[in-house]
Amino acid sequence: MRMGVAGLSGRMGRLVAEEVVASGATLAGGTFSPRGAREMPGIEAPIFGSVADLACACDVLIDFTHADTASIHAAAIEAAGTAWVLGTTGLDEAATASVCQAARHVCVVQAANFSPGLTLVLALARRLAAALPGDAYDAEILEMHHRQKVDSPSGTALALGRAVASGRGVGFEDFAQRARDGHTGARPPGAIGFASLRGGQVVGEHTLLFAGAAEHIAITHKALDRRVFAQGAIRAAWWTAGRPAGLYSMLDVLGIAP
């Protein structure tokens, strides 16, 4: 299987490239991130001038680049008929629509987090939320990442919040409470709260808390090495082989019912 890597010289791109080779797939090539290194010691792969050219040279494209590139990459993927493993977060409404459009024609696996463990946490979050009503259990999500992270809350934290909203059968945006400062008043019933910490070089830590009057239930996931995301993405890339067009998640890759 030929796998291409968008942003090959970026921090995640390099890890993905190493895992492509380790998995026995063919590293078909990649594109360079504008902010990444211009050399790749230890990794031999063709460098393409555009994602469109790369997409035509591989069976699946693995993409952990920037949200600003999503619409451009979606068009290239659709035109080439190549499968797409997308781990970019922070997509706006237009970019999200472009991903959905591409998924009408090719297999797209999109996830805010490709860790198998975190994927299981998302499934558990949905089930817990369905069993623990919002008027009796307050849902709070705490996340911490390295100082360089530019978005807040993290894409994974938002995915946890959406899992809670889905389990409760409510609209996420109607209940998400992303910031608190000053005299905010009492906590709204059913709110899904977020708190973000930034510092050091933390890869990613997420805690989902259901706080009731008589008990607290907390689930914590800690990523100790970014390689777990790369390995999950490679697992998803292999899974796309022979799959029909559609928008899939890591739940599908792991064979877990939502």
URBEL-V673240 format. One record per residue. RES is the residue in three letters. PSI is psi in whole degrees, 0 to 359 (none if undefined). OMEGA is omega in radians with two decimals (NA if undefined). Layout:
RES | PSI | OMEGA
RES | PSI | OMEGA
//
This chain:
MET | 134 | -3.12
ARG | 119 | -3.13
MET | 131 | 3.07
GLY | 155 | -3.09
VAL | 114 | 3.04
ALA | 137 | -3.10
GLY | 47 | -3.02
LEU | 326 | -3.06
SER | 1 | 3.08
GLY | 173 | -3.08
ARG | 312 | 3.11
MET | 324 | -3.11
GLY | 319 | 3.14
ARG | 317 | 3.11
LEU | 318 | 3.12
VAL | 317 | 3.14
ALA | 317 | 3.13
GLU | 321 | -3.12
GLU | 330 | 3.04
VAL | 310 | -3.13
VAL | 317 | -3.12
ALA | 332 | -3.11
SER | 349 | -3.11
GLY | 0 | 3.08
ALA | 168 | 3.08
THR | 126 | 3.06
LEU | 99 | -3.03
ALA | 341 | -3.14
GLY | 188 | -3.13
GLY | 178 | 2.99
THR | 155 | 3.11
PHE | 137 | 3.01
SER | 138 | 3.13
PRO | 331 | -3.11
ARG | 1 | -3.08
GLY | 176 | 3.10
ALA | 157 | -3.13
ARG | 0 | 3.10
GLU | 153 | -3.10
MET | 76 | -3.13
PRO | 131 | 3.08
GLY | 353 | -3.14
ILE | 123 | 3.11
GLU | 118 | -3.14
ALA | 145 | 3.06
PRO | 141 | 3.10
ILE | 124 | -3.10
PHE | 149 | -3.11
GLY | 342 | -3.13
SER | 156 | 3.08
VAL | 328 | 3.13
ALA | 316 | 3.12
ASP | 320 | 3.13
LEU | 318 | -3.11
ALA | 326 | 3.14
CYS | 345 | -3.06
ALA | 3 | -3.09
CYS | 167 | 3.10
ASP | 331 | 3.13
VAL | 139 | 3.13
LEU | 128 | 3.11
ILE | 128 | -2.89
ASP | 111 | 3.02
PHE | 39 | -3.06
THR | 211 | -3.02
HIS | 150 | -3.13
ALA | 330 | -3.12
ASP | 339 | -3.08
THR | 352 | -2.97
ALA | 316 | -3.11
SER | 319 | 3.12
ILE | 316 | -3.14
HIS | 322 | 3.13
ALA | 317 | 3.13
ALA | 320 | 3.14
ALA | 318 | 3.12
ILE | 313 | -3.13
GLU | 316 | -3.11
ALA | 324 | -3.09
ALA | 341 | -3.09
GLY | 29 | -3.08
THR | 143 | 3.06
ALA | 157 | -3.02
TRP | 125 | 3.00
VAL | 111 | -2.96
LEU | 117 | 3.12
GLY | 9 | 3.13
THR | 134 | 3.14
THR | 175 | 3.11
GLY | 22 | -3.12
LEU | 138 | 3.07
ASP | 182 | -3.06
GLU | 319 | -3.13
ALA | 317 | 3.14
ALA | 320 | 3.10
THR | 319 | 3.11
ALA | 323 | -3.14
SER | 325 | 3.08
VAL | 316 | 3.12
CYS | 323 | 3.11
GLN | 315 | 3.13
ALA | 324 | -3.10
ALA | 347 | 3.05
ARG | 343 | -3.05
HIS | 335 | -3.11
VAL | 166 | 3.08
CYS | 122 | 3.13
VAL | 124 | 3.00
VAL | 113 | -3.11
GLN | 133 | 3.12
ALA | 143 | 3.03
ALA | 339 | -3.11
ASN | 124 | -3.08
PHE | 6 | 3.07
SER | 128 | 3.08
PRO | 321 | -3.14
GLY | 316 | 3.14
LEU | 327 | 3.07
THR | 319 | 3.08
LEU | 323 | 3.10
VAL | 320 | 3.11
LEU | 317 | 3.12
ALA | 320 | 3.13
LEU | 323 | 3.12
ALA | 318 | -3.14
ARG | 318 | -3.11
ARG | 320 | 3.09
LEU | 318 | -3.14
ALA | 325 | 3.12
ALA | 330 | -3.09
ALA | 340 | -3.07
LEU | 96 | -3.03
PRO | 148 | -3.06
GLY | 336 | 3.13
ASP | 350 | 3.14
ALA | 337 | -3.12
TYR | 118 | 3.11
ASP | 127 | 3.14
ALA | 124 | 3.11
GLU | 141 | -3.12
ILE | 121 | 3.12
LEU | 130 | 3.12
GLU | 148 | 3.06
MET | 137 | 3.11
HIS | 172 | 3.12
HIS | 160 | -3.04
ARG | 340 | -3.10
GLN | 349 | -3.06
LYS | 134 | -2.99
VAL | 343 | -3.11
ASP | 149 | -3.14
SER | 133 | -0.10
PRO | 164 | -3.14
SER | 160 | 3.09
GLY | 325 | 3.12
THR | 320 | 3.10
ALA | 318 | 3.11
LEU | 322 | 3.10
ALA | 322 | 3.08
LEU | 318 | 3.11
GLY | 320 | 3.12
ARG | 327 | 3.09
ALA | 320 | 3.10
VAL | 313 | 3.14
ALA | 319 | 3.12
SER | 317 | 3.14
GLY | 328 | -3.14
ARG | 354 | 3.11
GLY | 35 | -3.13
VAL | 164 | 3.08
GLY | 130 | -3.09
PHE | 310 | -3.08
GLU | 337 | 3.13
ASP | 338 | -3.04
PHE | 352 | -3.13
ALA | 132 | 3.08
GLN | 96 | -2.93
ARG | 343 | -3.11
ALA | 146 | 3.06
ARG | 132 | 3.13
ASP | 134 | 3.12
GLY | 205 | -3.11
HIS | 94 | -3.03
THR | 350 | -3.09
GLY | 182 | -3.12
ALA | 155 | 3.13
ARG | 127 | 3.14
PRO | 140 | 3.11
PRO | 134 | 3.10
GLY | 2 | -3.12
ALA | 149 | 3.03
ILE | 103 | -2.99
GLY | 153 | 3.14
PHE | 144 | 3.00
ALA | 134 | -3.07
SER | 132 | 3.07
LEU | 143 | 3.11
ARG | 134 | 3.10
GLY | 152 | 3.09
GLY | 219 | -3.10
GLN | 39 | 3.13
VAL | 126 | -3.12
VAL | 314 | 3.12
GLY | 124 | 3.09
GLU | 132 | -3.11
HIS | 133 | 3.06
THR | 128 | 3.04
LEU | 123 | -3.09
LEU | 129 | 2.96
PHE | 112 | -3.06
ALA | 109 | 3.06
GLY | 174 | -3.13
ALA | 330 | -3.06
ALA | 354 | 3.14
GLU | 155 | 3.04
HIS | 137 | 3.05
ILE | 124 | -3.12
ALA | 136 | 3.05
ILE | 125 | -3.12
THR | 135 | 3.04
HIS | 130 | 3.11
LYS | 123 | 3.04
ALA | 120 | -3.09
LEU | 343 | -3.09
ASP | 130 | 3.14
ARG | 342 | -3.11
ARG | 333 | 3.13
VAL | 327 | 3.10
PHE | 320 | 3.11
ALA | 316 | -3.14
GLN | 322 | 3.08
GLY | 321 | 3.12
ALA | 322 | 3.10
ILE | 320 | 3.08
ARG | 318 | 3.11
ALA | 321 | -3.13
ALA | 315 | 3.09
TRP | 324 | -3.09
TRP | 333 | -3.09
THR | 343 | -3.07
ALA | 120 | 3.10
GLY | 2 | -3.13
ARG | 146 | 3.07
PRO | 166 | 3.10
ALA | 146 | 3.13
GLY | 166 | 3.11
LEU | 114 | -3.06
TYR | 169 | 3.11
SER | 178 | 3.08
MET | 338 | 3.03
LEU | 319 | 3.10
ASP | 317 | -3.12
VAL | 320 | -3.12
LEU | 353 | 3.14
GLY | 35 | -3.09
ILE | 130 | 3.07
ALA | 138 | -3.14
PRO | none | NA
//
